[in-house]
Amino acid sequence: MTALRPERESAAGGPADPLTDPLPDVLAGGHSSPWFRAEQPPQQVQGHDLSAPQPPLADPYAQLPADAYAAPPQDDAYAGHSPYEGGPGWTASPETYPAPEAAEEPYSPVPEAPRDDETMALRAADPARTDEERDDTPPATTAAGAEGGRAARRKAAKRNARPGGRRGTGRRRAGAPAPEASGTPGGGDEPPERPRTRVEARRAARARKPSAATVASRAVGELFITIGVLMLLFVTYQLWWTNVRAQQQADGAAHNLQQDWEQGKRKPGAFQAGQGFAILHIPKLDVVVPVASGIDKQRVLDRGMAGHYAEGALKTALPSAKEGNFAVAGHRNTHGEPFRYINRLTPGDPIVVETQDTYYVYEMASILPQTPPSNTAVIDPVPAGSGFTEPGRYLTLTTCTPEFTSTYRMIVWGKMVEERPRSKGKPDALVD
């Protein structure tokens, strides 16, 4: 540590006071600054020699009265009153002199100017806004408002700028939402879409136009839909409407046949193709179907009737014959489907053939679930596979199988057990 300099030591041996009045030292030709160096020569001022003795300065306070700096008189408005609570000599109660309330924070008419979000510089507050608006508006809204800040104005200019550096005119396209309907200064939650140029409009129109592959795929799809609808209509026709129509025709044929019998118009003998001559009853299946001559699909089977094998090599005997096999065919599905459930028959179930003069009662004997259509031996006078070994009076029912196909044939055989004239009334199988 270095020693103190001589010029900073006082006459008493202590450090010199740098706050003492410098005027006496200056007048005496010395310096009061602690940084003054004695070896420096006196400086010269134009026309003055600072080393020469200077006359004493006049006292600037000599002309003022003696009481100029006296303390101002104290206001004695509270003279005689006791001090507040806590001071010396307190005697009064708190009700007499309550403690003063805390002073409110002084109001400053100049609000704090918000800062620019981009430049972080202060800017002047809006003088047109009232104090209440300044207090109610949050700082973020004031700084990013529609009229505040260069950053907000630049963002709005970028949103409205057109391609090529031109500024937007503010026009809205047809169908665009109005700016006031949104919550942002630009007219929506997102910047408004700029108008398209002609090139962009043509490109958009070409993009909207479907390609050849798209058109072809649409045409194929529509074709498939049309075919599907037509197939659905065809299936509905086959499974529902044909049954309805065939049952109506069969019921009409049975009714006409019964009327002819009552009037005596029909006699047993040879019948024309498609002509009804008998009624087949299957009580267990609740089947009542007219029997016509022949197995023609259009004139007999599709009309809901059962067809008698009565032509060519497939000709079989009538029920009235003393020996033989009375063979009948019928649809299992569609067109009235009279033989749909003949597979449910069991041995002993009655089957009745009604004619103009007689009831012929048969009992179910056996069933062949499946055989090829070419197996005509099943309708022989003594049918093959039926279990019958000698001539007799038999009944054979044939239909297609499996259901909804015509791949194979199902065969049901029966044997006559009763021949009952109509004059004796209905047989027990029909009465029950």
TORBA-828951 format. One line per 2 residues: their letters; for each residue x, y, z negated of C-alpha. Coordinates in pm, 1 decimal, decimal comma. Last residue first. Example, Ala and Ser with C-alpha at 12.3 -4.5 7.8 and 13.67 -1.06 7.14 Angstrom:
sa> 1367,0/-106,0/-714,0  1230,0/-450,0/-780,0
This chain:
dv> -11011,0/-8557,1/4026,5  -11270,5/-8569,9/4302,0
la> -11013,4/-8586,0/4582,4  -10833,0/-8896,9/4455,8
dp> -11165,4/-9049,6/4344,8  -11288,7/-9069,5/4699,3
kg> -11539,8/-8817,0/4834,6  -11896,2/-8916,2/4901,9
ks> -12055,9/-9244,4/5002,1  -12186,6/-9104,1/5331,4
rp> -11831,2/-8995,1/5412,4  -11737,3/-9359,7/5456,4
re> -11449,5/-9485,6/5236,9  -11145,2/-9678,7/5360,4
ev> -10918,4/-9764,8/5066,3  -10563,1/-9886,9/4994,7
mk> -10377,6/-9779,9/5305,7  -10000,3/-9797,6/5265,6
gw> -9761,5/-9500,3/5245,4  -9423,1/-9403,9/5383,2
vi> -9215,7/-9083,1/5339,7  -8931,4/-8997,2/5581,9
mr> -8681,6/-8709,0/5570,3  -8514,9/-8609,3/5896,2
yt> -8170,7/-8465,8/5965,1  -8005,0/-8156,5/6112,7
st> -8317,9/-7941,7/6131,8  -8216,0/-7673,3/5880,7
fe> -8392,4/-7438,7/5638,4  -8413,7/-7718,4/5380,7
pt> -8193,7/-8019,3/5429,5  -8390,0/-8185,0/5587,9
ct> -8663,8/-8175,6/5849,8  -9002,6/-8351,7/5819,7
tl> -9166,7/-8690,0/5875,6  -9476,1/-8845,6/5711,5
tl> -9556,8/-9211,7/5784,8  -9886,8/-9393,5/5700,2
yr> -9945,9/-9766,7/5722,0  -10225,8/-10009,6/5807,2
gp> -10068,0/-10350,9/5825,2  -9820,0/-10566,2/6014,4
et> -9564,1/-10757,4/5812,5  -9233,6/-10682,9/5634,8
fg> -9289,0/-10342,5/5476,3  -8987,2/-10216,8/5280,2
sg> -8990,2/-9880,6/5454,1  -8647,4/-9918,4/5616,0
ap> -8786,0/-10003,6/5958,7  -9151,5/-9917,1/6007,8
vp> -9387,4/-10205,3/6097,2  -9596,8/-10039,1/6367,1
di> -9280,0/-9833,1/6445,6  -9251,1/-9480,7/6304,7
va> -8917,9/-9529,1/6122,3  -8776,9/-9696,5/6432,3
tn> -8745,6/-9356,0/6594,0  -8401,8/-9298,2/6445,0
sp> -8285,2/-9027,6/6686,8  -8355,6/-8749,5/6437,0
pt> -8085,1/-8892,7/6209,8  -8190,1/-9013,8/5863,6
qp> -8215,3/-8861,3/5517,7  -8419,1/-8902,8/5199,7
li> -8597,3/-9225,5/5302,6  -8903,0/-9258,4/5078,1
sa> -9120,0/-9544,4/4955,6  -9479,0/-9659,4/4882,5
me> -9710,0/-9353,5/4859,2  -10069,6/-9475,8/4832,0
yv> -10312,3/-9424,9/5117,4  -10684,7/-9332,1/5120,6
yy> -10873,7/-9304,5/5448,1  -11195,7/-9098,7/5417,8
td> -11448,2/-9162,9/5695,4  -11702,5/-9012,3/5941,2
qt> -11559,6/-8683,5/6072,2  -11207,5/-8756,2/5950,0
ev> -11027,5/-8708,8/5616,9  -10677,5/-8850,3/5561,9
vi> -10596,8/-8891,1/5190,4  -10252,4/-8931,7/5022,8
pd> -10252,0/-9078,3/4670,8  -9935,8/-9097,4/4454,2
gp> -9855,5/-9465,8/4381,6  -9479,8/-9444,2/4450,2
tl> -9347,1/-9093,1/4381,8  -9388,6/-8772,2/4577,0
rn> -9144,8/-8487,6/4500,7  -8968,0/-8523,9/4837,8
iy> -9295,8/-8417,2/4996,5  -9221,6/-8064,0/4871,3
rf> -9186,0/-7865,1/5193,6  -9433,5/-8071,7/5397,2
pe> -9693,1/-7793,9/5460,5  -9428,9/-7527,7/5547,7
gh> -9683,9/-7263,7/5669,3  -9467,9/-7157,6/5957,9
tn> -9149,8/-7150,4/5751,9  -8979,4/-7447,2/5582,4
rh> -9068,1/-7818,9/5567,9  -9256,5/-7816,4/5895,9
ga> -9480,9/-8112,8/5981,7  -9484,2/-8455,5/6149,4
va> -9747,4/-8734,1/6127,3  -9724,3/-9112,3/6186,2
fn> -10032,5/-9346,8/6155,8  -9871,4/-9691,2/6169,6
ge> -10066,6/-9984,6/6303,7  -10338,4/-10235,0/6235,2
ka> -10717,7/-10209,4/6223,4  -10708,2/-9870,5/6389,7
sp> -10919,9/-9595,9/6224,9  -10616,0/-9413,6/6096,6
la> -10493,9/-9359,2/6452,9  -10201,3/-9558,7/6593,1
tk> -9865,3/-9422,1/6706,3  -9729,1/-9276,4/7032,7
la> -9357,8/-9201,1/7023,8  -9286,6/-9355,1/7364,0
ge> -9526,9/-9113,4/7529,0  -9777,9/-8910,4/7329,6
ay> -9975,9/-8947,6/7005,9  -9728,9/-8870,4/6721,6
hg> -9982,1/-8668,7/6518,7  -9888,4/-8310,6/6440,4
am> -9943,2/-8131,0/6106,4  -10077,3/-7775,2/6129,8
gr> -9921,9/-7440,4/6034,9  -9948,4/-7283,6/6381,8
dl> -9576,1/-7341,0/6438,9  -9639,3/-7719,8/6429,0
vr> -9928,4/-7735,0/6676,4  -9926,5/-7517,6/6988,1
qk> -9569,2/-7387,5/6974,3  -9389,1/-7690,1/6831,7
di> -9577,4/-7959,5/7021,5  -9615,6/-8261,5/6795,7
gs> -9932,3/-8401,5/6950,4  -10297,3/-8429,1/6838,9
av> -10383,7/-8201,3/6553,2  -10396,9/-8263,0/6177,9
pv> -10540,8/-7991,8/5953,4  -10362,0/-7912,5/5625,8
vv> -10472,7/-7934,5/5261,2  -10173,8/-7950,2/5025,3
dl> -10209,0/-7919,5/4647,6  -9878,7/-8105,1/4601,9
kp> -10026,7/-8384,2/4386,7  -10353,7/-8375,1/4583,9
ih> -10196,0/-8442,5/4926,7  -10488,5/-8404,0/5167,2
li> -10461,5/-8432,7/5546,8  -10755,8/-8310,0/5758,4
af> -10849,0/-8477,5/6088,2  -10931,1/-8413,5/6459,5
gq> -10758,4/-8091,8/6557,0  -10689,0/-8041,5/6926,0
ga> -10333,1/-7946,4/7014,3  -10308,8/-8203,2/7289,0
qf> -10658,6/-8334,7/7370,7  -10815,8/-8604,6/7158,7
ag> -10900,3/-8965,5/7242,4  -11167,1/-9127,1/7025,3
pk> -11364,0/-9049,7/6710,1  -11657,0/-8812,7/6774,7
rk> -11665,0/-8435,0/6745,5  -11972,2/-8214,3/6802,8
gq> -12183,6/-8358,1/6522,7  -12287,3/-8017,5/6381,2
ew> -12136,5/-8090,9/6041,3  -11823,4/-8222,5/6202,1
dq> -11791,0/-7912,8/6416,5  -11818,7/-7694,3/6107,9
ql> -11547,0/-7895,6/5935,8  -11316,0/-7849,3/6234,5
nh> -11377,6/-7476,5/6247,4  -11283,1/-7442,0/5880,5
aa> -10971,5/-7653,9/5925,1  -10862,3/-7448,9/6227,2
gd> -10917,5/-7119,0/6045,2  -10720,6/-7235,9/5743,5
aq> -10439,2/-7346,7/5970,4  -10434,2/-7014,5/6153,3
qq> -10425,2/-6811,7/5832,2  -10161,1/-7040,7/5687,8
ar> -9949,9/-6997,5/6001,2  -9966,2/-6615,8/5985,7
vn> -9867,6/-6592,8/5620,2  -9597,2/-6850,7/5655,7
tw> -9459,0/-6684,0/5965,5  -9458,0/-6349,3/5781,9
wl> -9253,4/-6464,4/5487,0  -8947,8/-6670,9/5565,7
qy> -8916,2/-6613,1/5937,6  -9026,4/-6249,2/5949,4
tv> -8816,9/-6154,2/5648,2  -8519,4/-6330,7/5803,7
fl> -8575,2/-6138,7/6126,9  -8604,3/-5805,3/5946,9
lm> -8280,7/-5872,5/5760,0  -8111,9/-5967,7/6083,7
lv> -8230,7/-5645,4/6246,9  -8101,1/-5438,5/5954,7
gi> -7763,6/-5610,8/5968,9  -7739,6/-5557,3/6343,2
ti> -7813,3/-5187,8/6298,6  -7553,7/-5156,2/6021,4
fl> -7297,4/-5335,7/6237,0  -7367,0/-5100,2/6526,4
eg> -7340,8/-4795,3/6298,2  -7002,7/-4917,3/6178,8
va> -6884,4/-4979,0/6532,2  -6990,5/-4627,8/6635,1
rs> -6820,1/-4472,2/6331,2  -6501,7/-4663,7/6404,0
av> -6507,9/-4544,7/6763,1  -6558,3/-4180,9/6662,8
ta> -6274,2/-4201,3/6411,5  -6044,9/-4363,6/6666,7
as> -6126,6/-4091,5/6918,9  -6035,6/-3819,9/6669,6
pk> -6280,6/-3612,3/6471,1  -6271,2/-3230,8/6511,0
ra> -6200,3/-3071,9/6173,5  -5824,9/-3062,0/6240,3
ra> -5882,6/-2897,7/6576,7  -6092,7/-2626,2/6409,3
ar> -5825,1/-2573,8/6142,8  -5556,8/-2537,4/6409,1
ra> -5768,9/-2286,6/6597,3  -5824,6/-2082,6/6278,6
ev> -5453,8/-2091,5/6196,0  -5365,9/-1961,4/6541,5
rt> -5629,1/-1691,0/6516,5  -5499,6/-1574,8/6179,2
rp> -5673,9/-1667,7/5859,9  -5784,9/-1412,7/5603,9
re> -5615,1/-1437,4/5263,3  -5774,9/-1645,0/4993,9
pp> -5837,0/-1450,5/4676,5  -5589,1/-1515,5/4390,7
ed> -5722,5/-1763,5/4136,0  -5948,9/-1707,1/3833,4
gg> -6138,7/-1465,0/4046,1  -6169,4/-1108,5/4173,5
gp> -5812,9/-971,9/4149,2  -5878,7/-804,4/3815,7
tg> -5963,7/-1139,2/3655,8  -6294,5/-1257,9/3505,2
sa> -6492,2/-1335,5/3812,1  -6826,5/-1216,3/3943,4
ep> -6693,9/-864,3/3994,0  -6473,0/-982,9/4276,2
ap> -6767,7/-1118,8/4480,0  -6744,5/-1482,5/4580,3
ag> -6649,6/-1564,7/4942,7  -6938,8/-1672,8/5168,0
ar> -6842,6/-1440,7/5449,9  -6487,3/-1315,1/5409,6
rr> -6412,0/-1029,8/5176,2  -6249,0/-708,3/5281,3
gt> -5979,7/-561,0/5056,0  -5783,6/-401,1/5339,0
gr> -5481,9/-619,6/5283,7  -5132,1/-484,1/5308,7
rg> -4915,6/-551,9/5609,6  -4579,9/-729,1/5561,9
gp> -4607,8/-967,2/5855,9  -4868,3/-1193,6/5693,0
ra> -5114,6/-991,5/5480,8  -5051,0/-850,3/5131,7
nr> -5350,6/-849,1/4892,3  -5204,3/-1093,3/4642,8
ka> -4859,2/-933,0/4665,5  -5007,6/-586,3/4603,0
ak> -5193,7/-711,6/4296,0  -4870,6/-855,3/4158,0
rr> -4688,5/-527,4/4223,6  -4959,1/-330,0/4044,4
aa> -4942,6/-561,6/3744,5  -4564,2/-526,7/3726,7
rg> -4584,0/-148,8/3761,8  -4775,1/-123,9/3443,2
ge> -5127,5/-48,8/3330,8  -5433,8/26,1/3542,0
ag> -5586,4/-327,1/3580,9  -5465,6/-432,6/3243,9
aa> -5147,1/-626,7/3166,0  -4999,5/-404,5/2892,4
tt> -5330,3/-292,3/2747,6  -5471,8/-646,1/2749,1
ap> -5164,2/-788,6/2577,8  -5170,9/-510,7/2317,2
pt> -5525,9/-591,9/2207,8  -5790,4/-326,8/2277,0
dd> -6003,5/-238,8/1975,6  -5764,4/18,4/1821,5
re> -5691,2/192,3/2149,4  -6059,5/197,1/2240,0
ed> -6143,6/352,0/1901,9  -5874,5/617,5/1946,0
tr> -6024,3/722,3/2276,8  -5880,5/651,9/2614,3
ap> -5805,6/939,7/2849,8  -5454,2/990,0/2712,0
da> -5337,9/646,6/2839,1  -5026,5/566,7/2641,2
ar> -4683,3/662,0/2773,1  -4440,6/393,2/2874,5
la> -4177,6/199,9/2687,9  -3938,0/-26,5/2871,0
mt> -3931,1/-407,7/2859,3  -3888,4/-401,9/3241,6
ed> -4130,1/-685,8/3317,1  -4379,8/-683,4/3031,2
dr> -4376,7/-303,4/3008,0  -4397,5/-197,7/2644,6
pa> -4692,7/-37,5/2483,6  -4674,1/318,4/2343,4
ep> -4731,3/341,6/1971,0  -5017,3/570,8/1909,3
vp> -4973,3/948,5/1858,5  -5237,2/1091,9/1628,4
sy> -5060,4/951,9/1319,1  -5288,5/912,9/1023,2
pe> -5117,2/926,4/681,5  -5145,9/600,8/491,0
ea> -5406,0/646,3/226,1  -5302,4/767,6/-112,8
ae> -5344,3/526,1/-395,0  -5616,3/639,1/-626,6
pa> -5544,2/884,6/-907,8  -5566,4/756,5/-1263,9
py> -5881,0/862,6/-1439,5  -5875,1/1183,0/-1646,1
te> -6170,3/1198,2/-1875,8  -6269,6/835,1/-1846,9
ps> -5907,0/725,2/-1917,0  -5926,8/882,1/-2266,1
at> -5718,8/1190,3/-2359,7  -5432,6/1174,1/-2610,7
wg> -5109,9/1123,0/-2413,2  -4820,6/1307,2/-2578,2
pg> -4549,9/1152,2/-2366,5  -4663,9/1007,4/-2035,5
ge> -4820,2/664,8/-1987,1  -5165,7/785,5/-1907,2
yp> -5154,7/1116,9/-1735,8  -5026,1/1435,2/-1898,3
sh> -5235,5/1645,2/-2141,2  -5392,9/1963,4/-2024,1
ga> -5299,4/2295,3/-2176,4  -5181,1/2440,0/-1848,6
ya> -5335,1/2257,0/-1553,7  -5390,8/2567,6/-1343,7
dd> -5062,1/2705,7/-1471,2  -4892,9/2703,6/-1132,8
qp> -4518,5/2734,1/-1198,9  -4334,3/3050,7/-1099,1
pa> -4075,8/2999,3/-833,3  -3718,5/2921,0/-954,4
ay> -3478,0/3210,6/-914,9  -3268,2/3227,2/-602,8
ad> -3358,2/3580,6/-506,9  -3358,2/3689,2/-870,3
ap> -3030,9/3882,7/-846,2  -3135,6/4080,2/-547,6
lq> -2964,8/4006,8/-213,6  -2703,0/4247,2/-70,4
ay> -2402,8/4062,5/-220,5  -2505,6/3727,2/-79,5
pd> -2285,3/3745,9/232,4  -1976,0/3838,4/21,6
al> -1744,9/4031,4/251,9  -1438,1/3858,9/377,8
pp> -1089,0/3943,5/244,9  -841,0/4094,1/489,9
qp> -616,0/3845,8/662,1  -235,8/3803,2/597,4
as> -41,5/3723,0/913,6  4,1/3359,4/1011,1
ld> -316,8/3355,9/1214,8  -179,6/3609,7/1454,7
hg> -452,7/3740,6/1668,8  -476,5/3875,7/2025,0
qv> -551,9/3538,0/2182,3  -516,4/3279,4/1907,6
qq> -179,7/3147,9/1808,9  -131,4/2827,4/1614,9
pp> 94,8/2816,4/1316,8  379,1/2571,8/1361,9
qe> 322,4/2205,3/1269,8  566,3/2083,7/1002,0
ar> 311,4/2126,4/724,7  79,7/1857,8/864,6
fw> -295,3/1911,2/807,3  -492,5/1588,3/767,7
ps> -617,5/1672,3/418,6  -784,9/1981,0/556,5
sh> -763,1/2278,0/316,5  -518,9/2476,8/522,2
gg> -282,2/2750,9/421,6  -237,1/3119,6/508,6
al> -388,1/3252,8/187,9  -701,9/3348,3/366,0
vd> -734,0/2994,4/497,6  -677,6/2853,0/152,5
pl> -939,2/3084,0/0,0  -1194,8/2994,3/271,4
pd> -1164,1/2615,8/250,2  -1428,0/2573,4/-27,5
tl> -1372,8/2238,8/-190,3  -1518,4/1922,2/-33,8
pd> -1184,4/1750,7/44,8  -1098,6/1733,5/-327,2
ap> -722,5/1682,6/-360,5  -593,2/1365,8/-519,8
gg> -455,3/1393,0/-875,0  -130,0/1554,5/-998,3
aa> -297,0/1851,2/-1161,5  -199,7/2071,4/-873,3
se> -391,2/1846,1/-639,1  -249,6/1570,4/-422,4
re> -362,8/1538,6/-63,4  -80,2/1752,1/76,1
pr> 180,3/1531,8/-85,6  60,3/1216,3/97,0
la> -51,3/928,4/-115,1  173,8/629,7/-135,1
tm> 144,7/336,4/102,9  0,0/0,0/0,0
